[in-house]
Amino acid sequence: MTETVRLTVAQAMVRFLGVQYSESDGVEQKLFAGCFGIFGHGNVAGFGQALLQAELASTSAGGRGGVVPPGDDTATGLLPYILGRNEQAMVHSAVAYARMKNRLQTYVVSTSVGPGATNMLTGAALATINRLPVLLVPADTFADRSASPLLQELELPGTGDITVNDCFRPVSRYFDRIWRPEQLPAALLSAMRVLTDPAETGAVTICLPQDVQAEAYDWPLDLFDRRVWHVARPLPERWAVEAAADIIRSAKRPLVVAGGGVHYSGAVDALAAFCEATGIPVGQSQAGKGSLVYDHPQCLGAIGSTGTTASNAVAAEADVVIGIGTRYGDFTTASRTAFQSPDVRFVNINVAGMDTIKQAGLGVQADARESLEALTELLEGYRVDDAYVARYTELDATWDATVTAAYAETEVRAGGPTQAGGLSQNAVIGLVNELSDPRDVVVCAAGSMPGDLHKLWRTRDPKGYHVEYGYSCMGYEVAGGIGVRMACPDRDVFVMVGDGSYLMMATELATAVQEDIKIIMVLVQNHGYASIGALSESLGSQRFGTKYRYRNPATGRLDGDLLPVDLAANAASFGLDVTKVATAAEFADAVKVAKAAEHAVVIYVETDPLVDAPSSESWWDVPVSATSTLASTQQARQVYDEHKATQRLFLQPSR
């Protein structure tokens, strides 16, 4: 007879999750570093009780709760619990942690039923779009329906088996609901498979009905054995990598587009070796930035709509584009206008099959590191000619000088709401870049700063750049910064956040204080939505609805005086030290103090939203009204049509 142990469903799940490990290249680590949670009536007596019981058992055995340092296995089987303040933010922290861990470790996130659950939907979408693992455990309505309709239950006249949690289905890579205890083992094993699959990973959702969480069952002890999940490195098929090598060998102006897959595969060194051997330059997507450090001879920096002029000029002339671990998002391809050579061909290396066929490229469905090593061997003796190297080197030097000039914008005024001359956002980015250590991490996600960081930030370490731009989610920054710091407590983390994103979700500053997680938040106040304001103006919509101002009784519009919201005081209310700065010298002093501090700090600075970053000489497809009575919109539509005419579909197979 199989030996069993009697536990509730929630207790069994917590026990199981605490003994799961991932393994890559022979290195093992716990798959789950802990559990973020906010308790409500849907999970407090089930999953919450299970976490408490496990934590008390660990404490009595000599372990401890709270944030467990990386590699610390003194609390084997424990899921250290971290109290969050917003359900979406908890997912962001978990996802940021997973990204810094190259998808080999993540967090569980537990919420109550109803709004507590659906608050995670944005986080789930972000995780799945960015292909980052996180396990979501939202509570659900009663399985036995004994007390229906419940508080926060969705009632539909045509069906009885749908709850609000079904909204997670399209944004989860795996979705399940545990109606009976017997279903839990199969669901857990399927969830672990997806979380550790480099091609399939993303948000995994296991819904736990409130009554089922507390239901007891006799579980086979084998369920709780230590399990190690191997993270695969699919090898490239010989024919595919040989065909790719043939295409590359025929190229005169090849270009690599490096995406996030280079990082997750641990292929940074392999990419450098490939480029050094062949002389092929590299443009980087947002997720791929740092795959080569900024001053590597083959690094042209960012590519696409927010790219460098060097990358974009080379992309326009490239005859072979080698996409490595990239999704070819519209920002990367400048909405399919970046690659203009009439006979351009594509080689796509990716573990995800759906990415290998994009741009009608030759697909190599395999691990990035393994593929690069194979290609380097096959391309022995091949190297681009010296004239091509000289051209892209000159273009890169020109852009580097442009960045230097932008970093020097310390006394500017373009007529924005900050009337006194002061730091531009370009200068703020430059100061953080130059005053931070090479291994420090910059974190951002939405607004004008991600694009500016993409083109301007000089990345000196592969993990020094962390911008979430798959979903570009406002409010990610503070929560994401917490996750980054938890994953890498030996690095300072600079959270660059504008007033718009700060107002969306500053709540997790309380979590940073609670857990004593040091982040350095640079809070940039420009009195509105600077990014969308600039976009609105370029599209002929005159920055309408993008400024933080009083409604003017005389006009009925939001064109009155500036709102008196004091974001510095708001940040200080969390118990943080806040330093207001206005000059480059004050900013430099504040950064020095912040780096020496032991706790989270805030540097507050006002900038002028009308001072733009240097142009990428590129485009992003945002449709403009085809008809309008406004002259500004008519002019914008004319420009739009001109760019639209340069879009390419790339339907001819690359051979």
Secondary structure, DSSP 8 states (H G I E B T S, - for coil): ---EEEEEHHHHHHHHHTTEEEEETTEEEESEEEEEE---TTTTTTHHHHHHHHHHHHHHTT---S---TT--TTTT---EEE-S-HHHHHHHHHHHHHHTTTS-EEEEEE-STHHHHTTHHHHHHHHHTT--EEEEEEE--SS-TT-S-TT---BTTBSS--GGGGGGGG-SEEEE-SSGGGHHHHHHHHHHHHT-TTT-SEEEEEEEHHHHT-EEEEEGGGGS-EEEE-------HHHHHHHHHHHHT-SSEEEEE-HHHHHTT-HHHHHHHHHHH---EEE-TTTTTSS-TTSTTEEEE-STT--HHHHHHHHH-SEEEEES----TTTTTTTTS---TT-EEEEEESSHHHHTGGG-EEEES-HHHHHHHHHHHTTT----HHHHHHHHHHHHHHHHHHHHHHT--SB--SSS--S-B--HHHHHHHHHHHS-TT-EEEE-SSSHHHHHHHH----STTSEEE--SS--TTHHHHHHHHHHHH-TTS-EEEEEEHHHHHH--TTHHHHHHHT---EEEEEE-SB-HHHHHHHHHTTSTTTT-B-B---TTTSSS-SSB----HHHHHHTTT-EEEEE-SHHHHHHHHHHHHH-SS-EEEEEE--TT------S--------SS-S-HHHHHHHHHHHHHHTT-----S---
